[in-house]
Amino acid sequence: MDPIRIAVVGMGKIARDQHLPSIARNADFALVASVSPRDPGVEDIANFKSLETLLADGPAIDAIALCTPPQVRYELAAMALDKGVHVFLEKPPGATLAEVDALEAHAAGAGATVFAGWHSRFAAGVAPAKAWLADRRIERVSIVWREDVRVWHPGQAWIWEPGGLGVFDPGINALSIATEILPQPFFLTSATLSTPANRAAPIAADLTFRSNAGTPISMDLDWRQTGPQSWDIVVETDAGTLSLAKGGAVLTLPSGTVHNDDEEYPGLYARFASLIRDRRSEVDTTPFTLVADAFLRGTRQSVEAFDD
């Protein structure tokens, strides 16, 4: 079977660190083009200044990976779907929930695949954590996601603008794991969002959720962490405590610790290939809904200005 001809749209840090290596390692895909108005692209691969130019004048493509900021993603995805091109949406899948729903409907009408890729769900510890929790009574959940924005998003002004999510850009990774592994749905009960005086998006947030069974879930997000970074979920159950550390890579159960190799983006591309072959879409907006609820219901407080 011929490989899926793919173009990467948006050649920033995540594209170079994760998407390009994962495409190169997956025999189901062949990278045939990139799109960036400023980045020169990859050696020996055609680069185009716009997706419109690629679709009109470039090599034939079957799929794109959209690695642009979310604020501009809808128009690009819709343009590709109009041509029957399959679309991989980096997280978050868009700037609003409604536009993501519209893309899913658009893909169905075009007979194409749209895939909202939650990379943290493919971390090594997530699937076994979900299996272990399936028959447990969950008593309490704590999520601590603290990192240094200067390390992970240096100079990325878009992330502080409306639609960029601020600290929820990493925080949504934690929510993508929690909504995957916890056996019952949960919803927001309160939130405090701390926004720098010179920014439009929060730098920190404290949130509380409750599951349908009444289980309390706390979440601590902060982008001002220096030194060791914290990406931890702790679940207390009737059979002992489960913890996921390092963003889901390290799973600790009462019986011991399991630490496997990183499979996030390779797993994403394996899933994308499978969806394309089966002509199916996969668009779960549950983590995005919880973030939207935080902005809808959260109390806003202004904190000191922040500059990179």
Phi, psi and omega per residue, in radians:
M1 nan 2.354 -3.119
D2 -1.140 2.548 3.104
P3 -1.182 2.744 3.093
I4 -1.388 2.081 -3.121
R5 -1.392 2.052 -2.999
I6 -2.163 2.565 3.010
A7 -2.088 2.464 3.059
V8 -1.714 2.190 -3.098
V9 -1.920 1.991 -3.044
G10 1.721 1.816 -2.995
M11 -1.874 0.947 3.102
G12 -1.574 -2.819 -3.045
K13 -1.049 -0.799 -3.070
I14 -1.184 -0.600 3.115
A15 -1.124 -0.799 -3.084
R16 -1.317 -0.649 -3.092
D17 -1.321 -0.601 -2.962
Q18 -2.148 -0.879 -3.021
H19 -1.185 -0.893 -3.087
L20 -1.056 -0.813 3.102
P21 -1.092 -0.653 -3.119
S22 -1.215 -0.663 3.068
I23 -1.118 -0.740 -3.125
A24 -1.086 -0.529 -3.090
R25 -1.536 -0.130 -3.045
N26 -1.897 2.005 -3.082
A27 -1.205 -0.226 3.100
D28 -1.293 -0.250 -3.069
F29 -2.119 2.647 2.975
A30 -2.319 2.084 3.101
L31 -1.287 2.113 -3.097
V32 -2.063 -0.223 -3.124
A33 -2.880 2.831 2.969
S34 -2.341 2.827 3.124
V35 -2.296 2.131 3.053
S36 -2.849 2.297 3.118
P37 -1.274 -0.307 -3.066
R38 -2.151 -0.725 -3.115
D39 -1.236 2.411 -3.128
P40 -1.274 -0.199 3.127
G41 1.537 -2.739 -3.039
V42 -1.850 2.453 3.132
E43 -0.984 2.322 3.095
D44 1.243 0.165 3.067
I45 -2.089 2.302 -3.100
A46 -1.112 2.324 3.068
N47 -2.019 2.432 -3.117
F48 -2.140 2.600 -3.101
K49 -1.299 -0.382 -3.132
S50 -2.586 2.717 3.076
L51 -1.167 -0.623 3.112
E52 -1.009 -0.745 3.120
T53 -1.160 -0.732 3.106
L54 -1.037 -0.839 -3.091
L55 -1.154 -0.534 -3.109
A56 -1.476 -0.705 -2.941
D57 -2.170 -0.112 -3.015
G58 -1.588 -3.042 3.081
P59 -1.147 2.739 3.107
A60 -1.114 2.372 3.095
I61 -2.249 2.653 3.080
D62 -1.823 -0.416 -3.016
A63 -2.683 2.752 2.986
I64 -2.277 2.636 2.946
A65 -1.901 2.034 -3.080
L66 -1.597 1.875 -3.102
C67 -1.983 0.370 3.106
T68 -1.379 2.935 2.938
P69 -0.991 2.603 -3.045
P70 -1.127 -0.434 -3.065
Q71 -1.098 -0.404 -3.096
V72 -1.964 0.154 -2.956
R73 -1.331 -0.589 -3.052
Y74 -1.031 -0.910 -3.084
E75 -1.036 -0.687 3.138
L76 -1.183 -0.779 3.126
A77 -1.102 -0.758 3.138
A78 -1.099 -0.676 3.114
M79 -1.076 -0.744 3.120
A80 -1.173 -0.784 -3.119
L81 -1.093 -0.586 3.072
D82 -0.997 -0.496 -3.140
K83 -1.662 0.108 -3.104
G84 1.320 0.311 -3.120
V85 -1.540 2.325 3.141
H86 -1.268 2.595 -3.007
V87 -2.258 2.205 2.992
F88 -1.790 2.069 3.122
L89 -1.703 2.062 2.978
E90 -1.073 2.835 3.112
K91 -1.506 2.614 -0.233
P92 -1.166 2.706 -2.977
P93 -1.220 -0.178 3.114
G94 -2.998 -2.971 3.098
A95 -1.629 -0.388 3.096
T96 -2.457 2.767 3.088
L97 -1.153 -0.707 -3.077
A98 -1.093 -0.674 -3.127
E99 -1.225 -0.547 3.085
V100 -1.191 -0.728 3.059
D101 -1.045 -0.702 3.139
A102 -1.123 -0.667 3.120
L103 -1.156 -0.687 3.118
E104 -1.085 -0.750 3.101
A105 -1.160 -0.676 3.116
H106 -1.061 -0.788 -3.135
A107 -1.075 -0.725 3.127
A108 -1.076 -0.731 3.118
G109 -1.186 -0.514 -3.115
A110 -1.549 -0.114 -3.078
G111 1.198 0.487 -3.106
A112 -2.045 2.960 3.132
T113 -1.735 2.380 2.882
V114 -2.152 2.327 -3.044
F115 -2.233 2.013 3.033
A116 -1.533 1.847 -2.971
G117 -1.592 1.859 3.051
W118 -1.630 1.633 -2.969
H119 -1.099 -0.583 -3.086
S120 -1.159 -0.375 3.091
R121 -1.181 -0.294 -3.135
F122 -1.714 0.122 3.036
A123 -1.091 2.642 -2.942
A124 -1.026 -0.581 -3.056
G125 -1.538 -0.123 -2.964
V126 -1.242 -0.892 -3.113
A127 -1.059 -0.810 3.102
P128 -1.174 -0.537 3.069
A129 -1.116 -0.780 3.118
K130 -1.040 -0.769 -3.129
A131 -1.113 -0.725 -3.109
W132 -1.183 -0.615 -3.091
L133 -1.415 -0.245 -2.984
A134 -0.961 -0.659 -3.074
D135 -1.924 0.287 -3.123
R136 -1.721 2.734 2.965
R137 -1.590 2.071 -3.101
I138 -1.477 2.194 -3.098
E139 -1.782 -0.593 -3.100
R140 -2.883 2.555 3.116
V141 -2.327 2.366 3.073
S142 -2.208 2.266 3.113
I143 -2.104 2.150 3.084
V144 -2.178 2.015 -3.081
W145 -2.259 1.658 -3.064
R146 -2.218 2.220 -3.137
E147 -2.611 3.018 -3.097
D148 -1.741 1.922 -3.097
V149 -1.075 -0.503 -3.134
R150 -1.169 -0.441 3.118
V151 -1.445 -0.767 -2.962
W152 -1.643 -0.400 -3.133
H153 -2.414 0.976 -3.075
P154 -1.147 2.193 3.041
G155 1.168 0.291 -3.103
Q156 -1.621 1.515 -3.045
A157 -1.088 -0.563 -3.078
W158 -1.026 -0.489 -3.036
I159 -1.265 -0.301 3.107
W160 -1.660 -0.061 -3.086
E161 -1.622 2.845 3.069
P162 -0.926 2.308 -3.067
G163 1.597 -0.241 3.135
G164 -1.498 -0.279 3.014
L165 1.385 -0.300 -3.120
G166 1.029 -2.358 -3.079
V167 -1.101 -0.272 3.086
F168 -1.327 -0.162 3.029
D169 -1.076 -0.862 2.968
P170 -1.343 -0.591 -3.097
G171 -1.050 -0.548 3.133
I172 -1.174 -0.408 3.034
N173 -1.098 -0.777 3.107
A174 -1.087 -0.732 3.139
L175 -1.179 -0.553 3.091
S176 -1.158 -0.596 3.073
I177 -1.262 -0.852 -3.075
A178 -1.050 -0.735 3.135
T179 -1.220 -0.341 3.095
E180 -1.459 -0.722 -2.985
I181 -1.608 -0.470 -3.081
L182 -1.370 2.337 -3.015
P183 -1.270 -0.245 3.128
Q184 -2.169 2.579 3.069
P185 -1.094 2.739 3.071
F186 -2.449 2.842 -3.052
F187 -2.481 2.769 -3.091
L188 -1.302 2.416 3.019
T189 -1.993 -0.526 3.073
S190 -2.824 2.783 3.124
A191 -2.783 2.545 2.971
T192 -2.162 2.138 -3.105
L193 -1.902 2.158 -3.128
S194 -1.778 2.017 -3.039
T195 -2.046 2.195 3.087
P196 -0.997 2.562 -3.074
A197 -1.027 -0.443 -3.100
N198 -1.842 0.260 -3.106
R199 -2.247 2.826 3.131
A200 -1.750 -0.213 -3.080
A201 -2.133 2.667 -3.030
P202 -1.262 2.614 3.067
I203 -1.762 -0.270 3.131
A204 -2.689 2.772 3.112
A205 -2.757 2.477 2.985
D206 -2.053 2.207 -3.045
L207 -2.320 2.626 2.991
T208 -2.225 2.447 3.103
F209 -2.221 2.907 3.020
R210 -2.461 2.381 3.107
S211 -1.395 2.974 3.090
N212 -1.051 -0.419 3.117
A213 -1.589 0.024 3.127
G214 1.594 0.135 3.141
T215 -1.198 2.238 3.099
P216 -1.383 2.427 3.131
I217 -2.299 2.138 3.109
S218 -1.909 2.611 -3.119
M219 -2.460 2.226 -3.125
D220 -2.098 1.972 3.129
L221 -2.005 2.374 3.087
D222 -2.714 2.346 -3.134
W223 -1.778 0.184 -3.080
R224 -1.860 0.241 -3.115
Q225 -1.257 2.301 2.997
T226 -2.011 2.895 -3.086
G227 1.283 -2.568 3.140
P228 -1.003 2.431 -3.141
Q229 -1.646 2.690 -3.067
S230 -2.149 2.058 3.063
W231 -2.347 1.404 -2.925
D232 -2.245 2.434 3.002
I233 -2.236 2.202 3.129
V234 -2.089 2.215 -3.105
V235 -2.114 2.005 3.090
E236 -1.586 2.253 -3.089
T237 -2.282 3.068 3.093
D238 -1.228 -0.187 -3.133
A239 -1.972 0.253 -3.120
G240 2.002 -3.028 -3.016
T241 -1.828 2.340 3.003
L242 -1.871 2.415 3.031
S243 -2.337 2.477 3.014
L244 -2.041 2.153 -3.132
A245 -2.082 2.940 3.128
K246 0.933 0.767 3.069
G247 1.241 0.356 3.139
G248 1.824 -0.037 -3.097
A249 -1.333 -0.540 -3.056
V250 -1.998 2.033 3.141
L251 -1.853 2.221 3.052
T252 -2.090 2.158 3.078
L253 -1.990 2.936 3.059
P254 -0.949 -0.422 -3.113
S255 -1.530 -0.164 3.134
G256 2.512 -3.025 -3.058
T257 -1.962 2.411 3.091
V258 -2.098 2.220 3.136
H259 -2.317 1.861 -3.114
N260 -1.894 2.985 3.138
D261 -1.169 2.689 3.095
D262 -1.109 2.208 3.118
E263 -2.251 0.318 -3.012
E264 -1.063 -1.179 -3.055
Y265 -1.271 -0.640 2.970
P266 -0.994 -0.687 3.099
G267 -1.139 -0.682 3.094
L268 -1.047 -0.809 -3.091
Y269 -1.248 -0.545 3.028
A270 -1.108 -0.723 3.112
R271 -1.171 -0.735 -3.140
F272 -1.059 -0.768 3.118
A273 -1.063 -0.751 3.137
S274 -1.102 -0.733 3.126
L275 -1.115 -0.712 3.127
I276 -1.118 -0.793 -3.125
R277 -1.074 -0.618 -3.104
D278 -1.577 -0.021 -3.120
R279 0.980 0.802 3.123
R280 -2.120 2.762 3.002
S281 -1.958 2.781 3.082
E282 -2.478 1.853 -3.067
V283 -2.357 1.633 3.078
D284 -1.746 2.000 -3.120
T285 -1.744 0.181 -3.085
T286 -1.002 -0.826 3.111
P287 -1.070 -0.663 -3.138
F288 -1.157 -0.654 3.107
T289 -1.081 -0.723 3.135
L290 -1.136 -0.649 3.065
V291 -1.159 -0.772 3.110
A292 -1.038 -0.683 3.108
D293 -1.114 -0.619 3.099
A294 -1.112 -0.732 3.089
F295 -1.209 -0.557 -3.112
L296 -1.293 -0.724 -3.004
R297 -1.866 -0.279 -3.004
G298 -1.210 2.601 2.994
T299 -1.415 2.321 -3.123
R300 -1.707 2.376 2.994
Q301 -2.337 2.452 -3.135
S302 -1.562 2.360 3.094
V303 -2.151 3.090 -3.042
E304 -1.026 2.626 -3.120
A305 -1.030 2.637 -3.130
F306 -2.258 2.305 3.063
D307 -2.270 2.518 3.124
D308 -1.111 nan nan
